Amino acid sequence: MTSTLSVAAPAGPGQSPGPGGRRPFGKSLLARVRPWMLLTPALLVLAVLLLWPLVRVALFSLQDYGLREIVSGEPNWIGLGNYVEIFTSEQLWAVVLPNTVAFAVLSVAFTVMFGTAVAVLLASLGRVWRTVVSSAIMAAWAMPAVTGTYVWVWIFDADRGVFNHVLQSLGLQDAPVNWFTDRWSFYAIVLLNVVHHGFPFVAITVLAGLLGVPKELLEAAEIDGAGAWRRFFSVVVPQLKQIFAVVIILSTIWDFKVFAQVYLMPGGAGSNREVLNLGVWSYTESFGQNRYGFGSAIAVLLTLLLLGITVAYVRTILKEEEL
Amino acid sequence: MRRDMWTRKNVGAVATAALVALGVAACSSGSGDGGDGTVDGEGKTLDVWIMQGTNPSADEFFDDVSAAFKEETGADLNVEFVEWGDAHDRFVTSIAGGTTPDVAETGTTWTPEFADAGALAPLDEFVAEAGLGDDLVDGLVEAGTYDGELYGMPWYAGVRSLVYNTEIFEKAGVEPPTTWAEIESAAKAIKAEFPDKTAVAVPGDAEFTVYPWVWGAGGEVATQDGDTWTSGLDSPEAQEGLKFWTGLAKDGYSSAGATTWRETDVLDAFAQGDVGMAVMGSWTPGAIVEANKDMEGKFAAVPIPGKDGGMSPSVLGGSHLSMFSTAEDQDLAFAFIEMMTTGEFATQWGEQAGYFPGQKSLLDETLESTDPLVAPFAQQFVEGGASVPVSPNFGAVQAKLTTSTMMQSILSGSEDVETASAKAAEEMTSLLNDGN
């Protein structure tokens, strides 16, 4: 971003086209520079609001930065100490990373599958029912993560929850079970919560794509004898590749840094060490332990990880296009 | 620690305070009547943060305080209520941004932490000038003293005892317990009579309900030797206490949900009439009735029983009023602190919220109360009060949820008492000694 700014800087009005002979060159320079000039205000805002905090976090991550440093404002450099501690932490490899990665993979898969299924359903509905169903799923989308989490916590509550009540009335279990204490059932509930909250975005986006798929292609495929599944995977999906790319990348980013949905669950704030993920770990270390440097280092790693995934994914998509 | 805090440890603090008092009194005019008309706050505004959580609403109380403060000093009072749960983060961000209030309520375990960071202003001079040095409750003075200086003005303290549902006890035909064996037999009788109710709530995420059993069995949470702390959670005594307390849950007298309960969940369940007995704070009776009017008169309290009679010590939690070093007019800030922590308003606050005042002369009055929902707590406060480790690092132990982690892994059955307490002790020791 800094490089783009320095490109934009010399592009002031003084650089406008010279005398006639150099006109074509001058025009092309102006043409090249003009978009950047127009973008400069927005980029400046982004730099202040996004880039600067990012730089600060990166700088903090190289320090042992606690409450005392905050008060005094003095830096306290320790090089890569925080990163060394993270990478040698048993908790990272045994709990935090597996939880984060496995959860993200599963929730992206389920969100995209379910969202696509709902989109297909929506596409096949008439106008009235499509409005009804899409309003219903919008409600799930509009619900704040905190509210949604409490609703799920309430459903699975051990003593007064609906879920235990149903299981017991059906005779499937004798005594109430606390579903929040076990790592697997804990994340199953988080998965339900996150998929429930995330699928409407996928459904609406994919629906938009589905409506744009030319009818002729589908009819032609049908005449050639392709069944519904075949038509979907061989005709529709390739058409929607770009849309799936966007949806998957965004979902991956969201599901990697899931925080409130874990932190607010019983035991999720750190008293059940089995269920820590990167987001909660970073938060409890920085704000609970006043170790802002260490927490920042975790945040930097999370950012790099997400950047890596995104770049890799975008590159595969682009490569396939070139073929 | 523990009861000794009232005797052994505070000798130093009181001595220091007394010395400072002597020193300052010599140069002050000595008009220590507290009604300092000397403070002129005309046209100024004092920013104050007050915590809120399980105590009843305080809006009206602070309206009165504002009016009185305006009358006394001419300054306006700007009170902001901050949730306990968010407060630590709020303090830290405001310290970072230099936007701290002039005065704030700080939990006793936070005061040394913020003082250590250099965010608070020492109060000894002001206290001495007001002639209050000898009239402050020792345990709170000790908790508010860091590096020999007082940073937190004792405001109020609370203590947890055993609160029980009198209806459930009567129907089950049991008397309030006085020993651990009686707790167990009472729980058994309640469970037999009410299989669907929680006979005794053993919450997994409420550290202050755990320490009484550790102390009651003769164990220690942590002890200090020179500069080194050692957690005693894995001592045989502490483990005996933990085994008793978590054993109640293992025997089915608690509930499955309680494994992840916090104190607020205990309060909710108790207010619904679903709990036979639970360790709850002196400030909760008001909140129980506020949550469910039907509970009025249907519950009572006893001090937490000792193993073979007597009392198990319970944590004295409390709040200080602290002055931040960013306060522009320190005299004005202290005028507010003094108004809140002494005399009429301190008494009112204690009565309304169910807390014990931080001023000795007021505390003595409260302790004479015969109210059945005050007297047992008062007895616990005086005879069975104890303190968590007084260290700027104890906040880190709390934030790490060391004790809750131990409790949850025992209650969920994933670890036994020996393993879980050994892990917790190791973590607590290392956090307490982390000398940053």
Interface residues (C-beta under 8 A of the other chain):
Chain A: D64 G66 L67 R68 I70 V71 S72 D157 A158 D159 R160 A175 P176 V177 N178 F180 T181 D182 P266 G267 A269 G270 S271 N272 R273 E274 T284 F287 G288 Q289 N290
Chain B: H88 D89 V92 I95 A96 E113 F114 D116 A117 G118 A119 T198 G204 D205 S255 A256 G257 T259 T260 W261 A269 D274 A396 A399 K400 L401 S404 T405 M407 Q408 L411 S412 S414 N436
